[in-house]
Amino acid sequence: MEFALAMGRLRDYVRVAVVEDDGEIMGFFPYERHGFGIGKPLGGFLTTCHGLISAPGLRLNPRDLLRACKLTVFDFDHMVADQPAFAPYQTDVRPVPVMDLGDGFDAYVERVRANSAKNYKTVRYKERKLDREQGGLRFEWDSADSGALRQLMRWKSDQYRRTGRVDRFAQPWIVRLLDEMHAERSAGFAGVLTMVYAGDTPVAGHFGLRTADTLVGWFPAYDVEFARYSPGIVHHLLMAEHAAGAGLRRVDMGKGGREYKSWLKSGDLFVAEGRVSRPSPTAAVHWMGRTPVNKARTIVTDRPELYRLADRVLKGFGRMRTSVQSQSASTVVKEPWGAG
């Protein structure tokens, strides 16, 4: 609810459909309505899970839902899998790695050790090395420091540029969204900022959303000056420990091809990709534009060798773009002197 309200304040295409049966509210359907009736999940690329929020056993025709919402098509890629209304329209179901803390942090660690003892041992060694060489390790759970949040955003922006991705924080409304989520404080929902410090120097952090029992992974990042210590993974283990101490039962790391997730995880959730549409020329054009892209992404994600190759290409593009930007900045500085 809090996320939907914040999105509604920041973007004019946000909607929430209320599903009623004989005057009784049975569910809610958050979505975005874009031009030509194109529907997207609320928050789009910012969210790791979406779907219809409803009473158990609710049956409805999703095309009737689209008609009521004035949508011609609705694309989804992180839908809670096997929801009755949308299950017939699923084209793929994918695992989302989670850190299962239901039996406590010690039980989670034992599963990680069994899964990848060498990786776990290496990370703990780097954690001790970071503590010893950089002035003492300190972890802060649920930090209220807005300056630390800005530092995390700078790290993440640098990562986006360095790896050839689009910098999400170049969009002011996303920065404002994080500020609003950071200010949320309730028993059922909050924005949680966690940071690892070496002495007084921040080295890694994460900002995510907390429900009553789950911390949802959102924006992890670290200072590349400390990369030799693997601070991002060190941070994840410390974050899981403190999440368990705060009474949370799960850390959702989000779907996506990062190798560290495969050995940090101790379980999986499942989300679905798919598409619902009503017959229309707009839906047909949308299908022709989206389906090849989605299939290509699926092929790359499913094959580690292709994912690594794509990642290297994007990083190379990021390095080239950074070099061009640096040269342009240098030219701007020199021109006034040359003109004088």
C-alpha positions as CSV (number, residue, x, y, z in Angstrom):
1,M,0.0,0.0,0.0
2,E,2.7,2.5,1.0
3,F,4.7,1.8,-2.2
4,A,1.6,2.2,-4.4
5,L,0.7,5.5,-2.7
6,A,4.2,6.8,-3.1
7,M,4.3,5.8,-6.8
8,G,0.9,7.5,-7.3
9,R,2.3,10.8,-5.9
10,L,5.2,10.7,-8.2
11,R,3.8,9.3,-11.5
12,D,0.5,10.2,-13.1
13,Y,0.1,6.8,-14.9
14,V,-0.3,4.8,-11.6
15,R,-3.7,3.2,-11.0
16,V,-5.2,0.7,-8.5
17,A,-8.3,-1.3,-9.5
18,V,-10.7,-2.3,-6.8
19,V,-12.3,-5.7,-7.4
20,E,-15.8,-6.0,-5.8
21,D,-18.4,-8.7,-5.6
22,D,-21.9,-7.6,-4.7
23,G,-20.5,-4.5,-3.0
24,E,-17.9,-6.4,-1.0
25,I,-14.2,-5.6,-1.7
26,M,-12.5,-8.8,-2.9
27,G,-9.1,-7.6,-4.1
28,F,-6.8,-4.9,-5.5
29,F,-4.9,-4.8,-8.8
30,P,-2.1,-2.2,-8.9
31,Y,-0.9,-1.3,-12.4
32,E,0.4,1.4,-14.7
33,R,-1.6,2.6,-17.6
34,H,0.5,4.0,-20.5
35,G,-0.4,5.3,-23.9
36,F,-2.7,3.2,-26.2
37,G,-3.9,1.2,-23.2
38,I,-0.6,-0.5,-22.6
39,G,-0.5,-1.9,-19.0
40,K,2.6,-2.6,-16.9
41,P,3.1,-3.8,-13.4
42,L,3.3,-1.1,-10.7
43,G,6.9,0.1,-10.5
44,G,8.0,-1.8,-13.5
45,F,11.7,-2.5,-13.4
46,L,11.9,-1.4,-9.8
47,T,9.8,-4.3,-8.4
48,T,10.8,-7.9,-7.9
49,C,7.3,-9.2,-7.3
50,H,3.8,-8.2,-8.4
51,G,0.3,-9.5,-8.9
52,L,-3.4,-9.4,-8.0
53,I,-3.9,-8.9,-4.2
54,S,-7.1,-10.8,-3.5
55,A,-9.2,-12.9,-1.1
56,P,-8.3,-16.6,-1.4
57,G,-10.2,-18.4,-4.1
58,L,-11.2,-15.3,-6.1
59,R,-12.1,-16.2,-9.7
60,L,-12.1,-13.6,-12.4
61,N,-11.5,-13.3,-16.1
62,P,-8.3,-11.2,-16.6
63,R,-9.6,-9.9,-19.9
64,D,-12.6,-8.5,-18.1
65,L,-10.2,-7.0,-15.6
66,L,-8.2,-5.4,-18.5
67,R,-11.4,-4.0,-20.0
68,A,-12.5,-2.5,-16.7
69,C,-9.0,-0.9,-16.4
70,K,-9.1,0.4,-20.0
71,L,-6.1,-1.7,-20.9
72,T,-5.5,-3.5,-24.2
73,V,-2.5,-5.5,-23.0
74,F,-0.8,-6.3,-19.7
75,D,2.8,-7.6,-19.7
76,F,4.2,-9.2,-16.5
77,D,7.6,-10.6,-15.7
78,H,7.7,-10.9,-11.9
79,M,4.1,-12.1,-11.3
80,V,3.6,-14.4,-8.2
81,A,3.5,-17.7,-10.0
82,D,0.3,-19.7,-10.4
83,Q,-2.2,-17.0,-9.4
84,P,-5.5,-18.5,-10.6
85,A,-6.4,-15.5,-12.8
86,F,-3.1,-15.2,-14.6
87,A,-1.7,-18.8,-14.6
88,P,-3.2,-19.7,-18.0
89,Y,-1.2,-16.7,-19.5
90,Q,2.1,-17.7,-18.0
91,T,4.8,-18.4,-20.6
92,D,7.7,-19.0,-18.2
93,V,8.2,-19.6,-14.5
94,R,11.5,-18.7,-12.9
95,P,13.1,-19.2,-9.5
96,V,13.9,-16.3,-7.3
97,P,16.8,-17.1,-4.9
98,V,16.0,-16.4,-1.2
99,M,18.0,-16.5,2.0
100,D,15.6,-18.5,4.2
101,L,16.0,-17.4,7.8
102,G,12.9,-19.2,9.1
103,D,14.9,-21.5,11.3
104,G,17.3,-18.8,12.3
105,F,20.6,-17.5,11.0
106,D,22.8,-20.4,12.2
107,A,20.6,-22.9,10.4
108,Y,20.8,-20.7,7.3
109,V,24.6,-20.6,7.5
110,E,24.8,-24.4,7.7
111,R,22.8,-24.7,4.5
112,V,25.1,-22.2,2.8
113,R,28.2,-24.2,4.0
114,A,26.7,-27.4,2.6
115,N,26.0,-25.7,-0.7
116,S,29.4,-24.1,-1.1
117,A,31.8,-24.5,1.7
118,K,34.8,-23.0,-0.3
119,N,33.0,-19.8,-1.1
120,Y,31.7,-19.3,2.4
121,K,35.2,-19.9,3.9
122,T,36.7,-17.4,1.4
123,V,34.2,-14.7,2.2
124,R,34.6,-15.0,5.9
125,Y,38.4,-14.8,5.5
126,K,38.0,-11.6,3.5
127,E,35.7,-10.2,6.2
128,R,38.3,-10.8,8.8
129,K,41.0,-9.3,6.5
130,L,38.8,-6.2,5.9
131,D,38.3,-5.8,9.7
132,R,42.0,-6.2,10.4
133,E,43.4,-4.0,7.7
134,Q,40.9,-1.2,7.4
135,G,40.3,-0.1,11.0
136,G,37.6,-2.4,12.3
137,L,34.4,-3.6,10.8
138,R,31.0,-2.2,11.8
139,F,27.5,-3.1,10.4
140,E,24.5,-0.7,10.7
141,W,21.0,-2.1,10.4
142,D,18.1,0.2,9.4
143,S,20.2,3.3,9.2
144,A,18.3,6.6,9.2
145,D,21.3,8.5,7.7
146,S,20.2,10.2,4.5
147,G,23.8,10.9,3.7
148,A,24.6,7.2,3.7
149,L,21.6,6.7,1.3
150,R,23.1,9.3,-1.0
151,Q,26.4,7.5,-0.9
152,L,24.8,4.2,-1.8
153,M,23.1,5.9,-4.8
154,R,26.4,7.3,-6.0
155,W,28.0,3.8,-5.8
156,K,25.0,2.3,-7.7
157,S,25.1,5.0,-10.4
158,D,28.8,4.4,-10.9
159,Q,28.1,0.7,-11.2
160,Y,25.4,1.3,-13.8
161,R,27.7,3.4,-15.9
162,R,30.7,1.1,-15.4
163,T,28.7,-2.0,-16.5
164,G,26.9,-0.3,-19.4
165,R,23.5,-0.2,-17.8
166,V,21.0,2.7,-17.7
167,D,21.6,4.8,-14.5
168,R,18.2,4.7,-12.8
169,F,19.2,7.4,-10.4
170,A,19.6,9.8,-13.3
171,Q,15.8,10.0,-13.0
172,P,14.9,12.4,-10.2
173,W,11.6,10.7,-9.4
174,I,13.4,7.5,-8.5
175,V,15.6,9.4,-6.1
176,R,12.5,10.9,-4.5
177,L,10.9,7.5,-4.3
178,L,13.8,6.1,-2.4
179,D,13.7,9.1,0.0
180,E,10.0,8.5,0.6
181,M,10.5,4.8,1.2
182,H,13.4,5.5,3.5
183,A,11.1,7.6,5.6
184,E,8.4,4.9,5.9
185,R,8.3,3.3,9.4
186,S,5.5,0.9,10.2
187,A,5.2,-2.7,11.5
188,G,4.2,-4.0,8.2
189,F,6.3,-2.0,5.8
190,A,9.5,0.1,5.8
191,G,12.5,1.1,3.8
192,V,15.6,-0.4,5.3
193,L,19.1,1.0,4.7
194,T,22.0,-1.2,5.8
195,M,25.7,-0.3,5.7
196,V,29.1,-1.8,6.3
197,Y,31.8,0.5,7.6
198,A,35.5,0.0,7.9
199,G,36.3,2.3,10.8
200,D,34.3,5.4,9.8
201,T,34.5,4.7,6.1
202,P,31.4,3.2,4.4
203,V,32.4,0.3,2.1
204,A,29.1,-1.4,1.1
205,G,25.4,-1.1,1.6
206,H,21.9,-2.0,0.5
207,F,18.5,-0.4,0.4
208,G,15.4,-2.6,0.3
209,L,11.8,-2.8,1.4
210,R,10.7,-4.7,4.5
211,T,7.3,-6.3,5.0
212,A,6.3,-8.0,8.2
213,D,8.5,-11.0,7.5
214,T,10.6,-10.4,4.4
215,L,13.4,-8.0,3.3
216,V,13.2,-7.5,-0.5
217,G,16.5,-7.0,-2.2
218,W,16.5,-3.7,-4.2
219,F,19.7,-1.7,-4.5
220,P,23.0,-3.3,-3.3
221,A,26.3,-1.5,-4.0
222,Y,29.8,-1.1,-2.7
223,D,32.9,1.1,-3.0
224,V,35.1,-0.4,-5.7
225,E,38.2,0.8,-3.8
226,F,37.5,-2.1,-1.4
227,A,36.7,-4.6,-4.1
228,R,39.5,-7.0,-3.1
229,Y,37.6,-7.7,0.1
230,S,34.4,-8.7,-1.7
231,P,32.5,-6.2,0.5
232,G,29.1,-6.7,-1.3
233,I,29.0,-10.4,-0.3
234,V,30.4,-9.7,3.2
235,H,27.5,-7.2,3.5
236,H,24.9,-9.8,2.4
237,L,25.9,-12.2,5.1
238,L,25.9,-9.6,7.8
239,M,22.6,-8.3,6.5
240,A,21.1,-11.8,6.7
241,E,22.3,-12.1,10.3
242,H,20.8,-8.9,11.4
243,A,17.6,-9.5,9.4
244,A,17.1,-12.8,11.4
245,G,17.9,-10.9,14.6
246,A,15.1,-8.4,13.7
247,G,12.6,-11.3,13.4
248,L,12.5,-11.5,9.6
249,R,12.2,-14.9,8.0
250,R,13.4,-14.3,4.5
251,V,15.7,-12.1,2.3
252,D,14.4,-12.0,-1.3
253,M,17.4,-11.5,-3.6
254,G,15.5,-11.1,-6.8
255,K,15.7,-13.1,-10.0
256,G,18.7,-12.5,-12.2
257,G,22.0,-14.0,-13.1
258,R,24.5,-13.2,-10.5
259,E,26.6,-16.2,-9.5
260,Y,26.9,-15.2,-5.8
261,K,23.2,-15.6,-5.4
262,S,23.4,-19.3,-6.3
263,W,25.5,-20.1,-3.3
264,L,24.1,-17.5,-0.8
265,K,20.6,-18.8,-1.4
266,S,19.0,-21.5,0.7
267,G,15.7,-21.7,-1.1
268,D,13.6,-20.4,-4.0
269,L,10.4,-18.6,-4.7
270,F,8.8,-18.6,-8.2
271,V,7.7,-15.8,-10.4
272,A,6.1,-15.9,-13.8
273,E,6.5,-14.1,-17.1
274,G,3.6,-13.7,-19.5
275,R,1.1,-11.5,-21.2
276,V,-2.7,-10.9,-21.2
277,S,-4.3,-9.0,-24.1
278,R,-7.7,-8.2,-25.6
279,P,-8.0,-8.4,-29.4
280,S,-6.9,-5.1,-30.9
281,P,-4.4,-3.7,-33.4
282,T,-2.4,-2.1,-30.5
283,A,-2.0,-5.5,-28.8
284,A,-0.8,-7.1,-32.0
285,V,1.8,-4.4,-32.6
286,H,2.9,-4.6,-28.9
287,W,3.3,-8.4,-29.2
288,M,5.5,-8.0,-32.3
289,G,7.8,-5.5,-30.5
290,R,8.0,-7.3,-27.1
291,T,8.1,-11.0,-27.7
292,P,11.4,-11.3,-29.6
293,V,13.1,-9.2,-26.9
294,N,11.7,-11.3,-24.0
295,K,12.7,-14.6,-25.7
296,A,16.3,-13.3,-26.3
297,R,16.6,-12.2,-22.7
298,T,15.3,-15.6,-21.5
299,I,17.9,-17.5,-23.7
300,V,20.8,-15.3,-22.3
301,T,19.6,-15.6,-18.7
302,D,19.3,-19.4,-18.9
303,R,22.8,-19.9,-20.3
304,P,25.7,-18.8,-17.9
305,E,28.2,-18.6,-20.8
306,L,25.9,-16.3,-22.7
307,Y,25.2,-14.2,-19.6
308,R,28.9,-13.8,-18.9
309,L,29.5,-12.8,-22.5
310,A,26.6,-10.2,-22.5
311,D,27.9,-8.9,-19.2
312,R,31.4,-8.4,-20.6
313,V,30.0,-6.6,-23.7
314,L,28.0,-4.2,-21.5
315,K,31.0,-3.5,-19.2
316,G,33.1,-2.8,-22.3
317,F,30.4,-0.4,-23.5
318,G,30.4,1.2,-20.0
319,R,34.2,1.7,-20.1
320,M,34.0,3.2,-23.5
321,R,31.2,5.6,-22.5
322,T,33.0,6.7,-19.4
323,S,36.2,7.4,-21.5
324,V,34.2,9.5,-24.0
325,Q,32.5,11.4,-21.1
326,S,35.9,12.1,-19.5
327,Q,37.4,13.4,-22.8
328,S,34.3,15.6,-23.3
329,A,34.7,17.1,-19.8
330,S,38.4,17.7,-20.5
331,T,37.5,19.6,-23.7
332,V,35.0,21.8,-21.9
333,V,37.6,22.8,-19.3
334,K,40.2,23.7,-21.9
335,E,38.1,25.7,-24.3
336,P,38.0,29.0,-22.3
337,W,41.7,29.0,-21.9
338,G,42.3,28.4,-25.6
339,A,39.8,31.2,-26.4
340,G,41.7,33.7,-24.2
